[in-house]
Amino acid sequence: MARRVAVLVVLGFALVAAPAFGNGGNLGQQKATLDAQLAAVQAKIATTRAHASALNTQIGALDAQIGRLETRVGDVSTHLSALEADMALRERRLQALDHLFRVQTTRVHDLRHEYSLALIRLDNRLVSIYKQPDPGTIDLVLQAKSFQDVLDEINYLGIVASADKSIAFQVAQAKRAVVSARARTAAVRRSVEYEANKIHARVIQAAILRGQLLSSQGRLSSAKAGKAHALVLTKAQEEGEIKESQAIAAASAAIEAKIRASEAGTPADAGPPATPSAAGFIWPVSGPITSPFGPRWGGFHPGIDIGVPEGTPIHAAAAGTVIYCGWETGYGNLVVIDHHNGLATAYAHQSRIAVSCNEDVSQGQVIGYSGCTGYCTGPHVHFEVRVNGTPVDPLGYLP
């Protein structure tokens, strides 16, 4: 974009310096060309503004989608937090039930051992009673000191046997109660574990959903950033096209003024431009053409790029007068030579200029050194040939 604006500046210099523009017909043709270019640029501005409007609409739609996703992410995050809290509560309850089950299992083992011991004692008691002969009533009476001693002895034997049976019964009953309680604990534990597993599954589902929503939100945010960047570039392009339009309009106005001056009787200073075969140009530098003349990158390349190392001497293609020497946006360090026959040449991107403005130069004279100033991607010489200010293919004028 800046290159096209710079070309217009070069065109303006050529208009001032080339006497051939004294011809009203040529000026009228140039005026018509510039007016057509102005209309084209204005159409491009309208297209660019429509593109910027579309980008704004797309960014608004992405903002709405991102807002909805943020709401869903918030809802899912709240639900996930509640599920995680419920899961933590059930895990603590499971830990308590595990502890209770272990305590009850230990108690069952202890009661089983006590019951076994009670049965052993009872068996031993019964065997002992069986092996000992039953004392007869006469023996008890003869051995006792009193009748009360006889009653006490009989009562004692009955109490011992009854106590052994009672202990065994109580232990067995306690064992059954603990076994039943442990079974209930196991059932509750299985129920809590089942619910915990279901909650865990829902936690995983909610976490996956939240991750997917965050991923979608990230993609939309990236898309929005891309659209915003494209919008910035489009705005910059629009600004450049507006500047180009203004430059074309100014050049058109200058030509119109010259047409009016010509119609008022301003004399022409020179004849028609030299033909390509009679131009007698030489190559400014020796190197490969890295970019030809013509359409490029959706625009127009008004010259050729010749690839050479930085610092290569640049030679004047023909004798003439330097009408411009200095910095020009896009071109960098630029030299324009008017060859006084309707032809002008331009040499851009110089690292250093070796001539002065209004200086007469001879063919082959060093006018500067190659570089990469202005808009460029590497050291080269941008070379243009202009006929009455209009760029033409330099290859038609070079040997």
C-alpha positions in Angstrom: 0.0 0.0 0.0 2.8 2.4 1.0 4.6 1.4 -2.2 1.6 2.5 -4.4 1.4 5.9 -2.5 5.2 6.3 -3.1 4.7 5.5 -6.8 2.3 8.4 -7.0 4.9 10.7 -5.4 7.4 9.5 -8.0 4.7 10.2 -10.7 4.3 13.7 -9.3 8.1 14.3 -9.6 8.0 13.0 -13.1 5.2 15.3 -14.0 7.1 18.2 -12.7 10.4 17.2 -14.3 9.4 15.7 -17.7 8.7 18.4 -20.3 6.6 16.0 -22.3 3.7 16.7 -19.9 3.2 20.0 -21.6 1.1 18.1 -24.1 -2.6 18.5 -23.2 -3.6 15.2 -24.8 -1.2 13.3 -22.7 -2.3 15.1 -19.6 -5.9 14.3 -20.3 -5.1 10.7 -20.7 -3.2 10.7 -17.4 -6.1 12.5 -15.7 -8.5 9.8 -17.0 -6.1 7.1 -15.8 -5.9 8.6 -12.3 -9.6 9.1 -12.1 -10.1 5.4 -13.0 -7.6 4.5 -10.3 -9.3 6.8 -7.8 -12.7 5.0 -8.5 -11.0 1.6 -8.1 -9.4 2.6 -4.8 -12.7 4.0 -3.5 -14.4 0.7 -4.5 -11.7 -1.1 -2.5 -12.3 1.2 0.5 -16.0 0.3 0.4 -15.2 -3.4 0.2 -12.7 -3.1 3.1 -15.3 -1.3 5.2 -17.9 -4.0 4.4 -15.3 -6.6 5.4 -14.6 -4.7 8.7 -18.3 -4.5 9.4 -18.6 -8.3 8.8 -15.7 -8.9 11.2 -17.4 -6.7 13.8 -20.5 -8.8 13.4 -18.6 -12.0 13.7 -16.7 -10.8 16.8 -20.1 -9.8 18.4 -21.5 -13.3 17.6 -18.3 -14.9 19.2 -18.7 -12.7 22.2 -22.3 -13.9 22.6 -21.2 -17.6 22.3 -18.4 -17.1 24.8 -20.8 -15.4 27.2 -23.2 -18.4 27.0 -20.3 -20.8 27.4 -19.1 -18.9 30.5 -22.6 -19.2 32.0 -22.6 -23.0 31.3 -19.1 -23.3 32.7 -20.2 -21.5 35.9 -23.3 -23.8 36.3 -21.3 -26.9 35.7 -18.6 -25.8 38.1 -21.2 -25.1 40.8 -22.7 -28.6 40.2 -19.3 -30.1 40.2 -18.4 -28.5 43.5 -21.6 -29.8 45.1 -20.9 -33.3 43.8 -17.3 -33.2 45.1 -18.6 -32.1 48.5 -21.1 -34.9 48.6 -18.5 -37.3 47.4 -16.1 -36.2 50.2 -18.9 -36.6 52.8 -19.7 -40.2 51.6 -16.0 -41.1 51.6 -15.7 -40.0 55.2 -18.8 -42.0 56.1 -17.3 -45.0 54.3 -14.1 -44.6 56.3 -16.2 -44.6 59.6 -18.2 -47.6 58.5 -15.0 -49.5 57.6 -13.6 -48.7 61.0 -16.9 -49.9 62.7 -16.9 -53.1 60.6 -13.3 -53.9 61.7 -14.2 -53.3 65.3 -17.3 -55.5 65.1 -15.3 -58.2 63.3 -12.7 -58.1 66.1 -15.6 -58.3 68.7 -17.1 -61.3 66.9 -13.8 -63.1 66.9 -13.3 -62.3 70.7 -16.9 -63.6 71.5 -16.4 -66.7 69.5 -13.2 -67.4 71.5 -15.1 -66.6 74.8 -18.0 -68.9 73.8 -15.6 -71.7 73.0 -14.0 -71.3 76.4 -17.4 -71.3 78.1 -18.4 -74.5 76.4 -15.1 -76.1 77.4 -15.6 -75.1 81.0 -19.2 -76.4 80.9 -18.1 -79.7 79.3 -15.3 -80.1 81.9 -17.8 -79.4 84.7 -20.2 -82.0 83.4 -17.5 -84.6 82.9 -16.2 -84.0 86.4 -19.7 -84.3 87.9 -20.3 -87.5 85.8 -17.0 -89.1 86.9 -17.5 -88.4 90.6 -19.9 -90.7 92.3 -23.1 -89.0 93.5 -22.8 -88.6 97.2 -25.7 -90.3 98.9 -28.0 -88.6 101.3 -26.6 -90.7 104.1 -23.0 -89.6 103.2 -24.0 -85.9 103.1 -25.7 -86.3 106.4 -22.8 -88.1 108.1 -20.2 -85.6 106.7 -22.2 -82.5 107.5 -21.9 -80.8 110.8 -25.4 -79.6 110.6 -28.5 -80.0 108.5 -27.8 -76.5 107.0 -24.5 -77.8 105.7 -26.3 -80.5 103.8 -28.6 -78.0 102.2 -25.7 -75.6 101.3 -23.7 -78.4 99.6 -26.7 -79.5 97.5 -27.5 -75.9 96.5 -23.9 -75.1 95.6 -23.6 -77.9 93.1 -26.8 -76.7 91.4 -25.7 -73.1 91.3 -22.3 -74.0 89.7 -23.9 -76.0 86.9 -26.6 -73.3 86.3 -23.9 -70.6 86.2 -21.9 -72.4 83.6 -24.9 -72.8 81.4 -25.9 -69.1 81.9 -22.4 -67.9 80.9 -22.4 -70.0 77.8 -25.9 -68.8 76.8 -25.0 -65.2 77.4 -21.8 -65.4 75.3 -23.7 -67.1 72.5 -26.4 -64.5 72.6 -23.8 -61.6 72.5 -22.0 -63.3 69.6 -25.3 -63.5 67.6 -26.0 -59.8 68.4 -22.6 -58.7 67.2 -22.8 -60.9 64.1 -26.1 -59.3 63.3 -24.8 -55.8 63.9 -21.8 -56.5 61.7 -24.1 -57.8 58.9 -26.2 -54.6 59.2 -22.9 -52.5 59.0 -21.8 -54.4 55.9 -25.2 -53.7 54.3 -25.0 -50.0 55.1 -21.5 -49.9 53.9 -22.4 -51.5 50.6 -25.3 -49.0 50.1 -23.0 -46.1 50.9 -20.3 -47.4 48.6 -22.9 -47.9 45.8 -24.1 -44.3 46.2 -20.5 -43.1 46.3 -19.6 -44.9 43.1 -22.6 -43.3 41.4 -21.6 -39.8 42.6 -18.0 -40.5 41.5 -19.3 -41.3 38.0 -21.3 -38.1 38.0 -18.2 -36.2 39.2 -16.2 -37.6 36.3 -19.0 -36.7 33.8 -19.3 -33.2 35.1 -15.5 -32.7 35.0 -15.3 -34.0 31.4 -18.2 -31.6 30.4 -16.5 -28.7 32.1 -13.2 -29.5 30.3 -15.1 -29.7 27.0 -16.8 -26.3 27.7 -13.5 -24.7 28.7 -11.9 -26.2 25.5 -14.7 -24.7 23.4 -14.4 -21.4 25.2 -10.7 -21.4 24.5 -11.2 -22.1 20.8 -13.8 -19.4 20.5 -11.5 -17.0 22.3 -8.7 -17.8 19.9 -11.1 -17.3 17.0 -12.2 -14.0 18.5 -8.5 -13.0 18.8 -7.9 -13.9 15.2 -11.0 -11.9 14.1 -9.9 -9.0 16.2 -6.4 -9.1 14.6 -7.9 -9.4 11.2 -10.1 -6.4 12.0 -7.0 -4.4 13.1 -5.3 -5.3 9.8 -8.4 -4.4 7.8 -8.6 -1.0 9.6 -4.9 -0.5 8.7 -5.6 -1.5 5.1 -8.6 0.9 5.0 -6.4 3.7 6.3 -3.7 3.0 3.7 -6.3 2.8 1.0 -7.8 6.2 2.1 -4.3 7.7 2.0 -3.8 6.2 -1.4 -7.1 7.6 -2.5 -6.1 11.1 -1.2 -2.7 10.8 -3.0 -4.4 9.9 -6.3 -6.9 12.6 -5.9 -4.1 15.1 -5.3 -2.2 13.9 -8.3 -5.4 14.1 -10.4 -5.9 17.6 -9.3 -2.3 18.5 -10.2 -2.8 17.1 -13.7 -6.1 18.9 -14.0 -4.3 22.2 -13.2 -1.7 21.4 -15.8 -4.4 20.7 -18.3 -6.0 24.1 -17.6 -2.6 25.7 -17.9 -2.0 24.0 -21.2 -5.4 25.1 -22.5 -4.5 28.6 -21.5 -1.5 28.4 -23.9 1.4 27.0 -21.8 4.0 25.8 -24.4 5.3 22.2 -24.6 9.0 21.7 -23.8 9.9 18.5 -25.5 8.8 16.0 -28.1 7.4 12.5 -27.7 9.2 9.9 -25.5 11.9 7.7 -26.9 10.8 4.3 -28.1 12.1 1.2 -26.1 14.6 0.3 -28.9 16.0 3.8 -28.8 16.2 4.2 -25.0 19.7 2.8 -24.8 19.4 1.8 -21.1 21.9 -0.4 -19.4 21.3 -2.7 -16.3 21.7 -0.8 -13.0 23.2 -3.9 -11.4 23.9 -7.5 -12.5 21.8 -10.1 -10.7 18.7 -12.3 -11.0 15.2 -10.9 -11.1 13.5 -11.9 -7.8 10.2 -10.2 -8.5 8.9 -9.2 -12.0 6.8 -6.3 -13.2 3.0 -6.6 -12.9 0.4 -7.8 -10.5 1.7 -9.0 -7.1 0.0 -9.9 -3.7 -3.3 -8.5 -4.8 -1.7 -5.2 -6.0 0.6 -4.0 -8.7 4.4 -4.1 -8.8 5.6 -1.1 -10.8 9.1 -2.3 -11.4 11.5 -5.3 -11.1 13.5 -6.5 -8.1 17.1 -7.4 -8.9 18.7 -9.6 -6.2 22.2 -8.4 -5.2 24.2 -8.4 -2.0 24.0 -5.3 0.2 26.4 -2.6 -0.7 26.5 -3.4 -4.5 27.1 -0.2 -6.5 24.0 0.9 -8.5 24.7 2.5 -11.9 22.5 5.1 -13.8 20.7 3.3 -16.6 21.2 6.4 -18.8 22.3 10.0 -18.6 19.9 12.5 -17.0 19.1 14.7 -14.1 18.4 13.6 -10.5 15.0 14.9 -9.7 14.5 13.1 -6.4 17.0 11.8 -3.9 16.0 10.9 -0.4 13.7 8.8 1.8 10.3 7.7 0.5 7.9 5.5 2.5 7.9 2.0 1.1 10.8 2.7 -1.2 13.3 3.6 1.5 16.3 5.5 0.1 15.2 6.4 -3.5 16.8 8.1 -6.5 14.7 9.2 -9.5 16.5 10.3 -12.7 14.7 12.2 -15.5 16.3 11.4 -18.9 14.7 14.4 -20.6 12.9 12.5 -23.3 9.7 11.5 -21.5 11.5 8.7 -19.7 12.4 8.5 -16.1 14.0 5.7 -14.0 13.8 5.0 -10.2 16.2 3.1 -7.9 14.8 2.1 -4.5 15.8 0.4 -1.2 19.4 1.9 -1.3 21.5 1.5 1.7 23.3 4.8 0.8 22.6 7.5 -1.9 25.7 8.7 -3.8 24.3 11.6 -5.8 22.5 14.9 -5.0 19.2 16.3 -6.2 19.4 18.3 -9.5 22.7 16.7 -10.3 23.4 15.7 -13.9 24.6 12.1 -14.1 26.1 10.1 -16.9 25.2 6.6 -18.0 26.9 4.0 -15.8 27.7 6.5 -13.0 27.3 5.1 -9.5 24.3 6.8 -7.9 24.1 4.7 -4.8 24.5 1.3 -3.1 22.0 -1.6 -2.7 20.4 -2.3 0.6 17.1 -3.1 2.3 15.6 0.2 3.4 11.8 0.8 3.3 9.5 -2.2 2.7 11.7 -5.2 1.7 12.5 -8.8 2.7 16.2 -8.8 1.8 18.9 -6.7 0.0 17.9 -5.9 -3.6 17.4 -3.1 -6.1 13.9 -2.1 -7.0 14.2 -0.6 -10.6 11.4 1.2 -12.4 11.1 2.7 -15.9 8.3 5.4 -16.3 7.0 6.9 -19.6 5.4 10.3 -18.9 5.2 9.2 -15.2 3.4 5.9 -16.0 5.3 2.7 -15.0 6.1 0.3 -17.8 7.9 -3.1 -17.8 11.7 -2.3 -17.5 12.6 -5.5 -19.4 11.3 -3.8 -22.6 14.0 -1.1 -22.2 16.9 -3.2 -21.1 19.3 -5.0 -23.4 
